[in-house]
Amino acid sequence: MDKFLELLEPSKVEKHKFMEPLISSSPMMVIEGNHEIEPQVSGITFKSYLTRYAVPSEESGSNSNFYYSFDAGGIHFVMLGAYVDYNSTGAQYSWLKQDLNQVDRAKTPWLVAAWHPPWYNSYSSHYQEFECMRQEMEALLYQYRVDIVFSGHVHAYERMNRVYNYTLDPCGPVYITVGDGGNIEKVDVDHADEPGNCPSAGDNIPEFGGVCHINFSSGPAEGKFCWDKQPEWSAFRESSFGHGILEVVNSTYALWTWHRNQDIYKDDSHGDQIYVVRQPELCIASTLEGSGKPEDGGLTNEAADLLARWTRFAASIEMLTVAVIWTSFY
């Protein structure tokens, strides 16, 4: 095992040399993934990750490099660890709840979360792999009205419609998988909803945590493990290498643009682009134990209607600027 890790280390050195011109002049915030576990004979894990990267864990009160938060450009970012304890009784969950409760939406109106493996994923690869984490944490993120969630892990691109508990919900986050930054394993191309591509319940076992694979309890896929068509919560998906750019325009609009790598050769070209629209007066963040659903004094049907119209209007506007770049190396 030690010899195997010695062979892996040069590739990490080369990767960082390649990135050095960029990250020596621009901040880069990271979060651990499955490739950073690297178990050694002594039982030590994450040694390279913990040694190489400095993150504001103490400043954000987590005191752990596995999860932390920071502010940048009108956004409060929450970086979560999927390969350490995420249970609702654990330290990470307790820290997350306290961190979200302290967010000043007047100072940072946008709330963005990120972790490595996606919760919402229509590709066969890693399908429902981290369902346990979703079941533990999703309600808390929904309660505090997280706007956008970024993940990697799946080697492809996918953007979701606003969703909560596998149901379209105008107050849910926009989940975006941008795990297509480049790797030696090629892109993932199979979708779980295509004939013959639905994984079995025994596939996609996570490298950390339990197995919580479920059949859907409602909607077109009720009673099934996989959909028969692209899920309604999956808005756009493509198996291409690329990268994404997020620009916060103001407290209401943020522009997300995903570029295929080959788009660099075309003027004013992009693969996917959408305005994410915040309507906080319609989706009131709750600091109480209630979910913020209509029965808890949250979104009304009239408000949901209005928000949908605003979203369609915003998506029709054309503009392109640059702010934050998200890529994944694995």
C-alpha positions in Angstrom: 0.0 0.0 0.0 2.8 2.5 0.9 4.5 1.8 -2.4 1.2 2.3 -4.2 0.9 5.7 -2.5 4.4 6.6 -3.4 3.5 6.0 -7.1 0.4 8.2 -6.7 2.3 11.2 -5.1 4.2 12.3 -8.2 0.9 12.7 -10.1 -0.3 15.0 -7.3 2.9 17.0 -7.5 2.5 17.4 -11.3 -1.1 18.4 -10.9 -0.2 21.2 -8.5 2.7 22.4 -10.7 0.2 22.6 -13.6 -2.2 24.7 -11.4 0.5 26.9 -9.7 0.3 29.9 -12.1 -3.4 30.2 -11.4 -3.6 29.4 -7.7 -0.6 31.4 -6.8 -2.4 34.6 -7.8 -6.1 33.7 -7.3 -7.6 32.1 -4.2 -8.7 28.4 -4.6 -11.0 26.9 -2.0 -11.1 23.1 -1.9 -13.1 20.3 -0.4 -12.1 16.6 0.0 -13.3 13.9 -2.3 -13.0 10.1 -2.4 -9.5 10.3 -4.1 -8.2 12.2 -1.1 -9.0 9.4 1.4 -5.8 7.5 0.5 -5.9 5.0 3.4 -2.4 4.0 4.6 -1.2 0.9 6.5 -1.1 2.8 9.7 -4.8 3.7 9.4 -4.1 7.4 8.5 -6.3 8.9 5.8 -6.4 12.2 4.0 -2.7 12.9 4.8 -1.9 14.6 1.5 -5.1 16.7 1.6 -4.6 17.8 5.2 -1.0 18.7 4.6 -1.3 20.6 1.3 -4.3 22.8 1.7 -5.1 25.6 4.1 -8.7 26.6 4.5 -10.5 29.0 6.9 -11.7 26.3 9.3 -10.8 28.1 12.5 -12.1 31.4 11.2 -15.5 29.8 10.4 -15.6 28.0 13.7 -15.4 24.4 12.4 -11.8 23.7 13.4 -11.8 21.0 10.7 -10.4 21.1 7.2 -13.2 18.7 6.2 -15.9 21.4 6.4 -15.8 25.2 6.7 -17.4 28.4 5.3 -16.3 31.7 3.9 -17.7 34.9 2.3 -16.8 36.1 -1.2 -18.5 38.6 -3.5 -21.9 38.7 -1.8 -22.0 34.9 -1.3 -21.7 32.9 1.8 -20.1 29.6 0.8 -20.6 26.4 2.9 -18.1 23.6 2.1 -19.2 20.2 3.5 -17.5 16.9 4.0 -19.1 13.8 2.5 -16.4 11.5 3.7 -16.6 12.3 7.4 -19.5 12.1 9.8 -22.5 14.0 8.4 -25.2 12.5 10.7 -27.6 14.9 12.3 -26.1 14.0 15.7 -22.6 14.7 14.7 -20.1 17.6 14.9 -20.4 18.7 11.3 -24.2 18.9 11.3 -24.1 20.9 14.6 -21.5 23.3 13.1 -23.5 23.6 9.9 -26.7 24.5 11.7 -24.9 27.2 13.8 -23.1 28.5 10.7 -26.3 28.8 8.7 -28.1 30.5 11.6 -25.4 33.2 11.7 -25.5 34.1 8.0 -26.4 37.8 7.4 -28.4 37.8 4.2 -28.1 41.6 4.0 -24.3 41.2 3.8 -24.2 38.0 1.8 -27.7 37.6 0.2 -26.6 34.5 -1.7 -26.0 31.1 0.1 -24.1 28.5 -1.8 -23.1 25.0 -0.6 -20.6 22.6 -2.1 -19.5 19.0 -1.5 -17.9 16.3 -3.7 -20.6 13.7 -4.5 -24.0 14.9 -5.8 -27.3 14.1 -4.1 -29.3 14.6 -7.3 -27.8 12.7 -10.2 -29.5 11.0 -13.2 -26.3 9.3 -14.5 -25.8 5.6 -13.8 -22.4 6.4 -12.3 -22.7 7.0 -8.5 -26.5 6.9 -8.8 -28.0 7.4 -5.3 -24.6 6.8 -3.8 -24.9 9.5 -1.1 -28.6 9.1 -0.5 -27.8 8.8 3.3 -26.2 12.2 3.4 -29.1 13.7 1.5 -31.6 12.3 4.0 -29.5 13.6 6.9 -28.8 17.2 5.7 -31.2 18.2 2.9 -34.0 19.5 5.2 -31.5 21.8 7.0 -30.3 23.3 3.8 -33.8 23.8 2.6 -34.8 25.4 5.9 -32.2 28.1 5.6 -32.9 28.6 1.9 -29.6 27.6 0.3 -29.7 28.9 -3.3 -27.2 26.8 -5.2 -25.3 23.6 -4.5 -22.2 22.5 -6.5 -20.8 19.0 -6.6 -18.4 16.9 -8.7 -17.6 13.2 -8.5 -19.8 12.3 -11.6 -17.6 12.9 -14.6 -20.2 14.8 -16.6 -22.3 18.0 -16.4 -25.9 18.2 -15.0 -28.0 21.1 -13.8 -31.2 20.5 -11.8 -34.4 22.4 -11.6 -35.1 23.7 -8.1 -35.9 20.6 -6.1 -36.5 19.3 -2.6 -36.9 15.6 -1.6 -37.1 14.7 -5.3 -40.0 17.0 -5.9 -39.9 20.2 -7.9 -40.0 23.1 -5.4 -39.4 26.8 -6.2 -37.8 27.2 -2.7 -35.3 24.4 -3.2 -31.7 24.9 -4.3 -30.5 24.7 -7.9 -28.2 21.6 -7.7 -25.3 21.6 -10.3 -22.9 18.8 -10.9 -19.7 20.0 -12.7 -17.5 17.0 -12.3 -16.2 17.4 -15.9 -13.1 19.4 -15.3 -10.8 16.6 -16.6 -9.7 13.1 -15.6 -8.0 10.0 -16.9 -11.2 7.9 -16.6 -13.1 9.7 -19.4 -16.6 11.2 -19.1 -19.7 9.3 -17.8 -22.2 8.8 -20.5 -24.9 6.4 -19.3 -28.1 7.7 -17.8 -29.9 5.6 -15.2 -33.3 6.3 -17.0 -32.1 4.7 -20.3 -33.0 1.0 -21.0 -30.5 -1.4 -19.4 -28.7 1.4 -17.5 -30.5 1.4 -14.2 -28.1 0.3 -11.5 -29.1 -2.4 -9.0 -29.7 -1.5 -5.4 -26.4 -3.2 -4.6 -24.4 -1.0 -6.9 -22.7 2.4 -6.1 -21.8 1.6 -2.5 -20.2 4.8 -1.0 -16.7 4.8 0.3 -18.0 6.3 3.5 -21.3 6.2 5.3 -24.2 3.8 5.0 -26.4 2.6 2.1 -29.8 4.3 1.8 -30.9 3.5 -1.7 -34.6 4.1 -2.2 -37.5 3.6 -4.6 -39.3 6.9 -5.3 -42.4 7.3 -3.3 -44.3 9.7 -5.6 -44.3 11.2 -9.1 -43.9 9.5 -12.5 -41.3 7.1 -11.0 -43.3 6.1 -8.0 -42.3 2.7 -6.7 -39.3 2.5 -9.0 -35.5 2.8 -8.4 -34.9 4.6 -11.7 -37.0 6.9 -13.9 -38.1 5.7 -17.4 -37.1 9.1 -18.9 -35.0 12.1 -17.8 -36.3 13.0 -14.4 -38.3 16.2 -14.1 -35.8 17.6 -11.7 -33.0 17.2 -14.2 -33.0 20.3 -16.4 -29.9 19.8 -18.5 -27.2 17.2 -18.8 -24.3 16.5 -21.1 -21.3 14.2 -21.1 -18.5 16.7 -22.1 -15.4 18.1 -20.4 -15.9 21.7 -19.4 -16.1 24.2 -16.6 -18.6 26.6 -15.1 -18.7 30.3 -14.2 -21.0 31.9 -11.6 -21.5 35.6 -11.5 -23.5 37.3 -8.8 -25.2 40.3 -10.5 -27.0 41.6 -7.5 -29.0 40.3 -4.5 -31.7 38.9 -6.9 -29.9 37.6 -10.0 -26.9 35.3 -10.4 -25.8 34.1 -13.8 -24.5 30.5 -14.2 -22.8 29.6 -17.4 -21.3 26.2 -18.3 -18.8 26.0 -21.1 -17.6 22.9 -23.0 -13.9 22.9 -23.3 -14.2 23.2 -27.1 -16.3 26.4 -26.7 -13.1 28.3 -26.3 -12.7 28.1 -30.1 -16.0 29.8 -30.8 -17.0 33.4 -30.1 -19.8 34.0 -27.5 -20.5 30.3 -27.1 -21.7 28.3 -24.2 -23.3 24.9 -23.4 -25.7 25.9 -20.7 -26.7 29.2 -19.2 -29.4 30.3 -16.8 -30.2 33.1 -14.4 -30.8 31.9 -10.9 -33.4 34.2 -9.3 -33.8 34.8 -5.6 -37.2 35.8 -4.2 -36.6 35.8 -0.4 -40.0 37.4 0.3 -41.6 34.4 -1.3 -39.4 31.7 0.2 -38.9 32.8 3.8 -35.9 31.2 5.5 -36.9 29.7 8.8 -34.7 29.5 11.9 -37.3 27.4 13.6 -37.7 23.6 13.3 -40.4 24.0 10.7 -39.5 23.1 7.1 -40.7 26.4 5.6 -43.2 24.5 3.5 -46.6 26.2 3.0 -48.1 24.4 6.1 -45.3 25.9 8.2 -45.9 29.4 7.0 -43.6 29.2 4.0 -44.4 29.4 0.3 -48.0 29.9 -0.8 -49.4 28.7 -4.1 -49.7 32.3 -5.3 -46.1 33.0 -4.3 -44.9 29.9 -6.1 -46.7 31.0 -9.3 -45.1 34.4 -9.1 -41.7 32.9 -8.5 -42.1 30.7 -11.6 -42.9 33.7 -13.7 -39.9 35.6 -12.4 -37.7 32.6 -13.2 -38.9 32.3 -16.8 -38.4 36.0 -17.3 -34.9 35.9 -15.9 -33.9 32.9 -17.9 -34.7 34.9 -21.1 -32.2 37.7 -20.4 -28.9 37.5 -22.2 -25.7 38.6 -20.5 -22.3 37.1 -19.9 -19.6 38.1 -17.4 -17.1 36.2 -15.3 -16.8 35.7 -11.5 -16.2 32.3 -10.0 -14.8 29.2 -11.9 -15.7 25.7 -10.6 -13.8 22.7 -11.9 -13.3 19.1 -10.7 -10.1 17.1 -11.2 -11.6 13.7 -10.4 
